[in-house]
Amino acid sequence: MSKQCSKCSKNDAIYMRQYSGEFLCKICFVKSIEYKVKRTISKFSMIKNSDRVAVAVSGGKDSLALLNILKNTLRGIDPVLIAITVDEGIQGYRDESLEIVRNFCSKIGVENRVVSYSELFGLSMDRAMEIRPSEKISSCSICGTLRRRAIDLFSESAGANVIATGHNLDDYVQTFLINLFAGDVERIGWTYPSPVEYGTGGLKKIKPLMEIYEKELVLYAIHTNIPFQTEECPYKDESIRSAFRAHLNNLEKIHPGIKYNAYNSILKIAKRLKEFPANTENTTPTTPNFTDKVNSQEHRKCELCNRDSSNKICSVCRTLNILTKGN
């Protein structure tokens, strides 16, 4: 690429941002990613001065890029950072990333804590796949449910009040489609990015990378010399997410910027669903609205583990019950 950078007009461009038409040199590209993340954090009030932030770091490009940006660019906020890494127990896959995370955290001076499924739940992911009663219970469903609980528990034990995850714009659009096709309309409202406290410790979950394309995070990691695991999870193909990812990537090739347009539309839908039907004329004092339902779910507890749950039995306890008892 021999084009000159559209920002500085000095250096040769290394990347064309097709949805905006910009040509960016290495320095301006890196700055643009960091600026976007800081803007997202500010726009949705994700992090404050007094926050203790647990960053979920898997060893992949997204989470390591997030940790790097939070450590090196939030000079005016300076939150306390702890890197939380989950060892699912996938033989031949997780060992490499654990070492990458450990070395990177040591290099930038961030504490790294590792928690395993075996330690918390009494079984590894490999074992869960062996004993699941049906392939209809997908690997990603099992892993995602246990991972979220593991991160919550370890973040609480580390004294964190904010959990930051490396979900990017591609992930956000894919999640919308998964919820849409599964009929989980309420969950779409829950994805609106304004932090909401939950649990006994008042945890908040944030996604500072949600306005960044996945491919741009790969480029950011490469040009900032961040090592990351490239091997993909051996169980990933069981998820419908892979099909949506491939479809959206194909659409983006034909129509540059379509993911970004979809993201902006989804954000508006999520906000309306979160507020619905507070402004409609059909609600009455005796009609439970969406907000009431969300509030009641936030204050409901699982009958088995006493954690927050939208049902009598939380998804973690249901999953473990299915795996260990087959029902």
Secondary structure as a PSIPRED ss2 file (coil, helix, strand):
# PSIPRED VFORMAT (PSIPRED V4.0)

   1 M C   1.000  0.000  0.000
   2 S C   1.000  0.000  0.000
   3 K C   1.000  0.000  0.000
   4 Q E   0.000  0.000  1.000
   5 C C   1.000  0.000  0.000
   6 S C   1.000  0.000  0.000
   7 K C   1.000  0.000  0.000
   8 C C   1.000  0.000  0.000
   9 S C   1.000  0.000  0.000
  10 K C   1.000  0.000  0.000
  11 N C   1.000  0.000  0.000
  12 D E   0.000  0.000  1.000
  13 A C   1.000  0.000  0.000
  14 I C   1.000  0.000  0.000
  15 Y E   0.000  0.000  1.000
  16 M E   0.000  0.000  1.000
  17 R E   0.000  0.000  1.000
  18 Q C   1.000  0.000  0.000
  19 Y C   1.000  0.000  0.000
  20 S C   1.000  0.000  0.000
  21 G C   1.000  0.000  0.000
  22 E E   0.000  0.000  1.000
  23 F E   0.000  0.000  1.000
  24 L E   0.000  0.000  1.000
  25 C C   1.000  0.000  0.000
  26 K H   0.000  1.000  0.000
  27 I H   0.000  1.000  0.000
  28 C H   0.000  1.000  0.000
  29 F H   0.000  1.000  0.000
  30 V H   0.000  1.000  0.000
  31 K H   0.000  1.000  0.000
  32 S H   0.000  1.000  0.000
  33 I H   0.000  1.000  0.000
  34 E H   0.000  1.000  0.000
  35 Y H   0.000  1.000  0.000
  36 K H   0.000  1.000  0.000
  37 V H   0.000  1.000  0.000
  38 K H   0.000  1.000  0.000
  39 R H   0.000  1.000  0.000
  40 T H   0.000  1.000  0.000
  41 I H   0.000  1.000  0.000
  42 S H   0.000  1.000  0.000
  43 K H   0.000  1.000  0.000
  44 F C   1.000  0.000  0.000
  45 S C   1.000  0.000  0.000
  46 M C   1.000  0.000  0.000
  47 I C   1.000  0.000  0.000
  48 K C   1.000  0.000  0.000
  49 N C   1.000  0.000  0.000
  50 S C   1.000  0.000  0.000
  51 D C   1.000  0.000  0.000
  52 R E   0.000  0.000  1.000
  53 V E   0.000  0.000  1.000
  54 A E   0.000  0.000  1.000
  55 V E   0.000  0.000  1.000
  56 A E   0.000  0.000  1.000
  57 V C   1.000  0.000  0.000
  58 S C   1.000  0.000  0.000
  59 G C   1.000  0.000  0.000
  60 G C   1.000  0.000  0.000
  61 K H   0.000  1.000  0.000
  62 D H   0.000  1.000  0.000
  63 S H   0.000  1.000  0.000
  64 L H   0.000  1.000  0.000
  65 A H   0.000  1.000  0.000
  66 L H   0.000  1.000  0.000
  67 L H   0.000  1.000  0.000
  68 N H   0.000  1.000  0.000
  69 I H   0.000  1.000  0.000
  70 L H   0.000  1.000  0.000
  71 K H   0.000  1.000  0.000
  72 N H   0.000  1.000  0.000
  73 T H   0.000  1.000  0.000
  74 L C   1.000  0.000  0.000
  75 R C   1.000  0.000  0.000
  76 G C   1.000  0.000  0.000
  77 I C   1.000  0.000  0.000
  78 D C   1.000  0.000  0.000
  79 P C   1.000  0.000  0.000
  80 V E   0.000  0.000  1.000
  81 L E   0.000  0.000  1.000
  82 I E   0.000  0.000  1.000
  83 A E   0.000  0.000  1.000
  84 I E   0.000  0.000  1.000
  85 T E   0.000  0.000  1.000
  86 V E   0.000  0.000  1.000
  87 D E   0.000  0.000  1.000
  88 E C   1.000  0.000  0.000
  89 G C   1.000  0.000  0.000
  90 I C   1.000  0.000  0.000
  91 Q C   1.000  0.000  0.000
  92 G C   1.000  0.000  0.000
  93 Y C   1.000  0.000  0.000
  94 R H   0.000  1.000  0.000
  95 D H   0.000  1.000  0.000
  96 E H   0.000  1.000  0.000
  97 S H   0.000  1.000  0.000
  98 L H   0.000  1.000  0.000
  99 E H   0.000  1.000  0.000
 100 I H   0.000  1.000  0.000
 101 V H   0.000  1.000  0.000
 102 R H   0.000  1.000  0.000
 103 N H   0.000  1.000  0.000
 104 F H   0.000  1.000  0.000
 105 C H   0.000  1.000  0.000
 106 S H   0.000  1.000  0.000
 107 K H   0.000  1.000  0.000
 108 I H   0.000  1.000  0.000
 109 G C   1.000  0.000  0.000
 110 V C   1.000  0.000  0.000
 111 E E   0.000  0.000  1.000
 112 N E   0.000  0.000  1.000
 113 R E   0.000  0.000  1.000
 114 V E   0.000  0.000  1.000
 115 V E   0.000  0.000  1.000
 116 S E   0.000  0.000  1.000
 117 Y H   0.000  1.000  0.000
 118 S H   0.000  1.000  0.000
 119 E H   0.000  1.000  0.000
 120 L H   0.000  1.000  0.000
 121 F H   0.000  1.000  0.000
 122 G C   1.000  0.000  0.000
 123 L C   1.000  0.000  0.000
 124 S C   1.000  0.000  0.000
 125 M H   0.000  1.000  0.000
 126 D H   0.000  1.000  0.000
 127 R H   0.000  1.000  0.000
 128 A H   0.000  1.000  0.000
 129 M H   0.000  1.000  0.000
 130 E H   0.000  1.000  0.000
 131 I H   0.000  1.000  0.000
 132 R C   1.000  0.000  0.000
 133 P C   1.000  0.000  0.000
 134 S C   1.000  0.000  0.000
 135 E C   1.000  0.000  0.000
 136 K C   1.000  0.000  0.000
 137 I C   1.000  0.000  0.000
 138 S C   1.000  0.000  0.000
 139 S H   0.000  1.000  0.000
 140 C H   0.000  1.000  0.000
 141 S H   0.000  1.000  0.000
 142 I H   0.000  1.000  0.000
 143 C H   0.000  1.000  0.000
 144 G H   0.000  1.000  0.000
 145 T H   0.000  1.000  0.000
 146 L H   0.000  1.000  0.000
 147 R H   0.000  1.000  0.000
 148 R H   0.000  1.000  0.000
 149 R H   0.000  1.000  0.000
 150 A H   0.000  1.000  0.000
 151 I H   0.000  1.000  0.000
 152 D H   0.000  1.000  0.000
 153 L H   0.000  1.000  0.000
 154 F H   0.000  1.000  0.000
 155 S H   0.000  1.000  0.000
 156 E H   0.000  1.000  0.000
 157 S H   0.000  1.000  0.000
 158 A C   1.000  0.000  0.000
 159 G C   1.000  0.000  0.000
 160 A C   1.000  0.000  0.000
 161 N C   1.000  0.000  0.000
 162 V E   0.000  0.000  1.000
 163 I E   0.000  0.000  1.000
 164 A E   0.000  0.000  1.000
 165 T C   1.000  0.000  0.000
 166 G C   1.000  0.000  0.000
 167 H C   1.000  0.000  0.000
 168 N C   1.000  0.000  0.000
 169 L H   0.000  1.000  0.000
 170 D H   0.000  1.000  0.000
 171 D H   0.000  1.000  0.000
 172 Y H   0.000  1.000  0.000
 173 V H   0.000  1.000  0.000
 174 Q H   0.000  1.000  0.000
 175 T H   0.000  1.000  0.000
 176 F H   0.000  1.000  0.000
 177 L H   0.000  1.000  0.000
 178 I H   0.000  1.000  0.000
 179 N H   0.000  1.000  0.000
 180 L H   0.000  1.000  0.000
 181 F H   0.000  1.000  0.000
 182 A H   0.000  1.000  0.000
 183 G C   1.000  0.000  0.000
 184 D C   1.000  0.000  0.000
 185 V H   0.000  1.000  0.000
 186 E H   0.000  1.000  0.000
 187 R H   0.000  1.000  0.000
 188 I H   0.000  1.000  0.000
 189 G H   0.000  1.000  0.000
 190 W H   0.000  1.000  0.000
 191 T C   1.000  0.000  0.000
 192 Y C   1.000  0.000  0.000
 193 P C   1.000  0.000  0.000
 194 S C   1.000  0.000  0.000
 195 P C   1.000  0.000  0.000
 196 V C   1.000  0.000  0.000
 197 E C   1.000  0.000  0.000
 198 Y E   0.000  0.000  1.000
 199 G C   1.000  0.000  0.000
 200 T C   1.000  0.000  0.000
 201 G C   1.000  0.000  0.000
 202 G C   1.000  0.000  0.000
 203 L E   0.000  0.000  1.000
 204 K E   0.000  0.000  1.000
 205 K E   0.000  0.000  1.000
 206 I E   0.000  0.000  1.000
 207 K C   1.000  0.000  0.000
 208 P C   1.000  0.000  0.000
 209 L C   1.000  0.000  0.000
 210 M C   1.000  0.000  0.000
 211 E C   1.000  0.000  0.000
 212 I C   1.000  0.000  0.000
 213 Y C   1.000  0.000  0.000
 214 E H   0.000  1.000  0.000
 215 K H   0.000  1.000  0.000
 216 E H   0.000  1.000  0.000
 217 L H   0.000  1.000  0.000
 218 V H   0.000  1.000  0.000
 219 L H   0.000  1.000  0.000
 220 Y H   0.000  1.000  0.000
 221 A H   0.000  1.000  0.000
 222 I H   0.000  1.000  0.000
 223 H H   0.000  1.000  0.000
 224 T C   1.000  0.000  0.000
 225 N C   1.000  0.000  0.000
 226 I C   1.000  0.000  0.000
 227 P C   1.000  0.000  0.000
 228 F C   1.000  0.000  0.000
 229 Q C   1.000  0.000  0.000
 230 T C   1.000  0.000  0.000
 231 E C   1.000  0.000  0.000
 232 E C   1.000  0.000  0.000
 233 C C   1.000  0.000  0.000
 234 P C   1.000  0.000  0.000
 235 Y C   1.000  0.000  0.000
 236 K H   0.000  1.000  0.000
 237 D H   0.000  1.000  0.000
 238 E H   0.000  1.000  0.000
 239 S C   1.000  0.000  0.000
 240 I C   1.000  0.000  0.000
 241 R H   0.000  1.000  0.000
 242 S H   0.000  1.000  0.000
 243 A H   0.000  1.000  0.000
 244 F H   0.000  1.000  0.000
 245 R H   0.000  1.000  0.000
 246 A H   0.000  1.000  0.000
 247 H H   0.000  1.000  0.000
 248 L H   0.000  1.000  0.000
 249 N H   0.000  1.000  0.000
 250 N H   0.000  1.000  0.000
 251 L H   0.000  1.000  0.000
 252 E H   0.000  1.000  0.000
 253 K H   0.000  1.000  0.000
 254 I H   0.000  1.000  0.000
 255 H C   1.000  0.000  0.000
 256 P C   1.000  0.000  0.000
 257 G C   1.000  0.000  0.000
 258 I H   0.000  1.000  0.000
 259 K H   0.000  1.000  0.000
 260 Y H   0.000  1.000  0.000
 261 N H   0.000  1.000  0.000
 262 A H   0.000  1.000  0.000
 263 Y H   0.000  1.000  0.000
 264 N H   0.000  1.000  0.000
 265 S H   0.000  1.000  0.000
 266 I H   0.000  1.000  0.000
 267 L H   0.000  1.000  0.000
 268 K H   0.000  1.000  0.000
 269 I H   0.000  1.000  0.000
 270 A H   0.000  1.000  0.000
 271 K H   0.000  1.000  0.000
 272 R H   0.000  1.000  0.000
 273 L H   0.000  1.000  0.000
 274 K H   0.000  1.000  0.000
 275 E H   0.000  1.000  0.000
 276 F C   1.000  0.000  0.000
 277 P C   1.000  0.000  0.000
 278 A C   1.000  0.000  0.000
 279 N C   1.000  0.000  0.000
 280 T C   1.000  0.000  0.000
 281 E C   1.000  0.000  0.000
 282 N C   1.000  0.000  0.000
 283 T C   1.000  0.000  0.000
 284 T C   1.000  0.000  0.000
 285 P C   1.000  0.000  0.000
 286 T C   1.000  0.000  0.000
 287 T C   1.000  0.000  0.000
 288 P C   1.000  0.000  0.000
 289 N C   1.000  0.000  0.000
 290 F H   0.000  1.000  0.000
 291 T H   0.000  1.000  0.000
 292 D H   0.000  1.000  0.000
 293 K H   0.000  1.000  0.000
 294 V H   0.000  1.000  0.000
 295 N H   0.000  1.000  0.000
 296 S H   0.000  1.000  0.000
 297 Q H   0.000  1.000  0.000
 298 E H   0.000  1.000  0.000
 299 H C   1.000  0.000  0.000
 300 R C   1.000  0.000  0.000
 301 K E   0.000  0.000  1.000
 302 C C   1.000  0.000  0.000
 303 E C   1.000  0.000  0.000
 304 L C   1.000  0.000  0.000
 305 C C   1.000  0.000  0.000
 306 N C   1.000  0.000  0.000
 307 R C   1.000  0.000  0.000
 308 D E   0.000  0.000  1.000
 309 S C   1.000  0.000  0.000
 310 S C   1.000  0.000  0.000
 311 N C   1.000  0.000  0.000
 312 K C   1.000  0.000  0.000
 313 I C   1.000  0.000  0.000
 314 C C   1.000  0.000  0.000
 315 S H   0.000  1.000  0.000
 316 V H   0.000  1.000  0.000
 317 C H   0.000  1.000  0.000
 318 R H   0.000  1.000  0.000
 319 T H   0.000  1.000  0.000
 320 L H   0.000  1.000  0.000
 321 N H   0.000  1.000  0.000
 322 I H   0.000  1.000  0.000
 323 L H   0.000  1.000  0.000
 324 T H   0.000  1.000  0.000
 325 K H   0.000  1.000  0.000
 326 G C   1.000  0.000  0.000
 327 N C   1.000  0.000  0.000
